Structure formats: C-alpha cells, structure tokens
Amino acid sequence: MAQHEVEVTGGVDTHKDTHTAAAIDSAGRVLGSAQFPASALGYRKLLTWLRSFGVLVLVGVEGTGAYGAGLARYLREHDVTVVEIDRPDRKTRRWQGKSDPVDAEAAARAALAERRTGTPKFRDGRVEALRALRVARRSAVQQRADVTRQIKTLIITAPEGVRTMLRHLKDKDLLTVCVGFRPRLDQAGDPATATKIALRSLARRHRDLGQEIDELDELIAPLTQEINPVLTKLNGVGPDVAGQLLVTAGDNPDRLRSEAAFAMLCGVAPLPASSGRTHRHRLNRGGDRAANAALYRIVLCRLRWDQRTRAYMERRTKEGLSKKVKFPPGPGQRVFTLRG
C-alpha cells in the first residue's frame, strides 16, 4: 500500500528572543516541539523543522502583531498559510498548565480546529508605514500634553512673583513668555530662578514637539490620501481618523468578511445579554478602542455638519428615543444609534 505523506499543522508561541514551535498531524497527535531564535536564521530553521514531518498545511502563530510579526511575514513570503491564535482561555490554561511547549501545542490544536483563529494583518505595505508614522505622532501628542500639564503644575507651586506673572495667561501666551525667559544660570540655587529655568526648558520642549507633530502630519496626510482617497472624502473623516481606520483594517482589509466583523473589531457591535424573559444588549468594551474613538469622532462631526445625520437624529428624537445610548434602557425608555 502506498504511504501517504503526513499533513502537518504547526503552532508557535512567540517571545522577544525565542520562538517555541510544536507540530501535530491531522489526527492531533504531537509530532514534536522545539525552540528557535527569533531571527532570520531562526525563522528558516523553524520552517525547515516543521516541513521535516511532512506536508505543512497550516501554522498558527500567537502575537502576529507583536513578537510574531517577523515570523508571520517570513512564513507568508514562503507560501505558508498563517493564522493568528488568541491566547487560551483561563479555564483551559488552569487545566493544562503553562509553558512554552504547552502554549505552542495549544496554538497548533487551535489552528487545526479553526478555533479562536483569525487572518493576521499584512505588515509589508503602505498601511504598515502609516502605522509607524502614527506611533511617533501619537507619542509626540501625548508628550506635548504632558508638558503643558507640567508647566501649569509648576506655576501653582512657583514663588509668588513668578506665579502672579504667569497664572492668568492663556496657553499660547504662557508658552511664549516661558520660552523668552533669560534666567541667570549661575543663580540656579534660587527657587524663582530655578523655576524660570525649568519653565523655559519645558516650553522649548513643547515647541519642539509641536514642530515634530507638524512634520509628521505633512507625511501622514498625503499617505492616507494615497492609500484610500474615497475614505478621506467622507464627511467627518480627516487624516487622523482615516489613518486610524486604515491601520485597524490593515494592508489586507479583505480579511474582514463583513460589516458586522468590522463593527466587532472596532467594539461598536452591541453584545447580547439576554436571559429568560429578559431581552437586552450591553455595550461592547472590547475591540480596538482607538478605532472606536475614531468612529465616535465621525459621529460627533456628522451630528454638527451632515444634514442627513441631523435629520435622522431629529426624526428619531421626535419618536421618543434618546440620543444618548444606554444598555439596557431604563423603564419606558427606548434608544437609537446613528447609522451611515
């Protein structure tokens, strides 16, 4: 009788420096496990090792958006089907314990059973470039806001002369005055002088971060327009909102099979919370919260500027519905959500 080649499914538990792989056959029997370095050479050895057991059908990888990004990219370049694996639920983890080989085997079994799997994002296109630029911009925006708070906090405890001079200034004027301070550095032991030195340093940092944000915006806006010009033309969608939605969808948006899948990804799909005679839904607290916030900003803009949205809101409000969504609604109260 002819011998059939074994169909192999791999699972990989990824870490910063090493990846642990496990191989199982189509019947779920463990063929082996091994550890490889998280490098180009390690990726090649891992793939060779998996293929040594037979025909490699599928590989389930944990953390394709973090430590497993490089491995997922390498496998895809070598025509290997890759699925992303969610971590095991707590009950399963308590039952079988935790170690790298155990997690790798669990990833392989999840991939074979198509349980808790998804199509990973491609990270070799223009959306990945957009994501990298947005990471730098978001960090600069957060740091600039922190600097503003630090300046105002420092003024509260400043010596009376400095505090009186600065406490009533608006943000723009405050930063201008602080940048213009010329304290004597040889008198840094004096509290008033030291406070001025600190305020000037913080104000200069705020100015530099603003310039950095402007430079990144000059790169992000045209790149967003180039990737999806239709999206950026929608009412309420600017470069920042469009960039976030594009990053959430990834370079392969076809992995989102329906509008409902995208809603669940963004955490805007209400979850059923019914039991017995009670039929209700609750808010979805999961999903990509940055994408959720982007959709929220679109709704706010459309409530102000889009005539169709305003007409819809007015019509539904006249029907006795509340604009503010609550799950579950109170007694005798109905709610509506905005569409389109």
N, C-alpha and C positions, 0 to 999 in steps of 0.2 A: 504494500500500500504506500502511496506517495505521502511524504511527510509535508504537512502544511506549515508555513512559517508562522511563528508566534506573533500576534498583534500586541504591541506594547503600548501602554499608557504610562506616561511619566508624571511625577509630581515633584515640585521644587519648593522648599522652604528657604526663603531668601534672607540674607543678612548683609551687613555692610561689607564684611571681609570674606565671607564664605557663603556658599550655597550648598544645601544638602538635598540630594535627589533620591527618589525612590522609583522603582519600576514595578508594574504589575501587569499580568496578562489579562486577556478578555474575560477570564473567569474570576478575576480578583485575587489570584494567587501572587504573593510577593516574590519578585524575581531577584531583588537585591536593593541595597541602598549604599550611597557613597557621598563623600563630601568633596567639594571642589572650590578653588579660589574664585573670588568674584572679579575676574579679569578676562581679557580676550582669550588668553590661553586656557583659562579655566572653563569658559563657555564651550570652547572647541572640545576639550576633554569630556565635558558633561554630555554633549550631544553624541560624541563617539561612543561613550559608555552606554547611553540609552539605546542606541542603534545596535549595539552588540548583542542584545537579547532577541532581536527580531525586527519586524516592520514597525517603526514608530508611527503611531496613528495620531496621538494627541499628547500635549503636555499642559498640565495645569500648574500655574505659577502664582504664588502669593506675592502681593505687593508689586504689581507691574507698573504702578505709578511711582514707586519709590526705589527700594533696593533691587527690585527685579526688573527695572526698566531696561538696563543694558542687556540682560539675558533675553528678555522678550523680543527686543529688537534683533538680536543675533539669530534667534530661532526663526523669526519671521523671514529674515534675509535668506535662510537656508530652507525655505518652503516647509516649515513645520507649523502645524496648526496649534495655536496657543490660546488658552482660555484663562481668564483671571479667576482666582479662587478666593472666596471670602474665608475669613478665619472660622474655625469650627465654633459652634455654639457652646455655651458654658457647660451644659449638661454633658455633651459629648467629651469635652476637654476634661471634666472631672472624672468621667468613667474610664477613659483610656490613658490619662496622664498626659504629660507634655515633655517632648524632647524634639530635637531637630529631625531625626529619622521618623518619629511618630507623626510629626506635622507634615513631613514630605509624603509619607504614605497616605495620610488623610487627604492631602491635596490630590494625589493620584486617584484615589477612590471617588472623590467628589467630581473630578473631571470625567472619569469613566461613567458615573451615574448621571452626569449632567445636573448635578445638584449644587446650588449656590455658585453658579458659574456665570461669567459674562464675557463679552468680547472686549479685550483691552484696547485702550487708546493707542493709535499710532503716534509715535513721538519722533518722527523724522521729516515733518513738513513745516509749512509756514505757521500753522496754529501753535506748534511747539515753540517756534521762535517768538511768537506773540506772547505766549505764556511766560517765557523767560523775561521779556521786557516788562511785563506786568508785575512780576515778582519784585523787580527792582523798584518800579514806580510805587507799588503799594507800600513797600518798606519805607521809601522816602516820605510818602504822605503821612504815615504813622509817626515817623520820627519828627517831622515838622510840627505835627500837632502836639507831640510830647514836649518839644522845645518851647512852644507857646505856653503850655501849662507851667513849665518850669520857670519861665520868665515871670509869669503872674504870681506864682507861689513865692518866688524870691522877693518880689516887690512887697508882698504882705509883711514879711519879716525884716525888710530893709530899714536902715536908720531913717529917722523921721524926715530929714531933708530930702533924701532920695525918694522916699515913699511919697511925700507930698508932691514932688515934681512929676511923678510918673503915674500915680494911681488913677487919675481921671482921663488919661489919654486913650484914644481908640487904638486898636491893634496896629494899624498901619503907621500911625504917628509914633506909637510906642517903639516899634521896631526901628524906625528912622532915628529917633533920639538915642536909642541904645547903641546903634551902630556908630553914631557920631561921638560917643564918649571918648575922651582922651585922658584917662586917669594916669597918674604918675606911678609907674611900676615899682619904683623904689619905696613907695608907701603902701605896699600890699598888706602890711600888717594892720592898717586902719580899716575898720569894718565898712565905712562908707566907700572908701576907695576900692576895697576888695569886691564889694557888691557891684560897683560900676564895671570893674574888670570882668566879673562873671556875666553880667548882663550884656556887655559888648560881645563877649565870646559866644553866648547863646544867640544873640541877634545875627551875628555873622553866619553862624551855623544855619539859622533859619533861612537867610538869604541864599546861601549855597545850595541848600536842599530845594528851594524854590526853583533855582536855575536848573538843577538836575531833573526835576519833575518836568519842566518845560522842554528840555532836550529829549526826554523820553516820550513826551506827548507828540513831538514832531516826528518820531519814528512810529509810534503806535497808531496814530490816526490814519495815515496813508496805508499802512499794512492791513488794518482792519477793513478799509475800503476796498483794497485789492482782493482780500480773501472772499468777502461777501458783500458786494455793493448793494444788493437788494435789502439786506438787513439794515444797513446804516441809513437807508432812506425812510424807514418806518417811523411813524410818529412816536416820539418819546424815546427813541433809541439813538444815543450818541456813541462816540468812540469807546468810552469806558464800559457802558452797558453792553454794547455789541461785542467788545473784546471778551468780556466775562462769559457771555453766552457761547461764543465760539470756542473758548477754552474748555468750557463744560462739555460741549459736544465732541471736541477733539478733531483730529485730522481725518477721521473716518466716521462722519455723522451717520452713515448708513447702519452703524451698529445699534442705533436707536430705532426700533422697529415700528414705533407708533407714537402718536401724540401723547398717549397715556404713559408710555415708557419715559418720555422726556419730562412729563409732569412729575412722575415719581422720582426721577433723577434730581429734579430741582426742589423736591419737597413741597409741591403745591397740590398734590393729589390727596384729598381727604381720605382718612383711613376708616373703615367700618369699625364701629364699636357697639354693635347691637347684641342683645341677649334677651331671649324670651320674647316678651311683648314690647320691649324697648328697641326702637329702630333709630339709630343716630350715627353720626360720624364724629371723628375728632381730628384736630389739626395734625398734620404730618410734621414732626420735629426732626426728621432725618433728611437725607439728601444733601445736595451741595448748597450750603447756606449762602454762599456768595452769589450763586445763580438765583437763589430765592430772593435775595435782596435786590438783584438787578431787575427781576420781574416786578417787584414791588415799586421800584422807581419808575418803571414804564407805566404802571397803573396810575401813579400819582401825577405824572406828566399828562397822561391822556384825560384824567379827570379835569384837568385845567384847560387843556388846549384842543382835545379831539372832540368834535361835535357829536360823533356817533356814540362815544363813550358817555358824554354828558347827557345825551338824550336817553340812553339806556338807563343810566342811574336815576334820572328824573322819573322815568316811566315805572321802574321797579319800586322806587320810593313811594310813589302815589298808590301802589298796590299794597302798601302796608309793610314792606320789607325794610330791614335795617341795613344801612350801608356798611356798618362795622360787622364783620363776620364773627360769629361766635359758635362754637361747637361744644356741647349741644345748645340750641337756642333756649331761651327762657320760656316760661309758660305763656302761651298765646303769642309768641314771637316767632316770626319767620325771618330768614336771612337770604341774601342773594350774593353771588360773586360775579365779578366782571369778566366778560369773555371778549375775545377779539383784540 
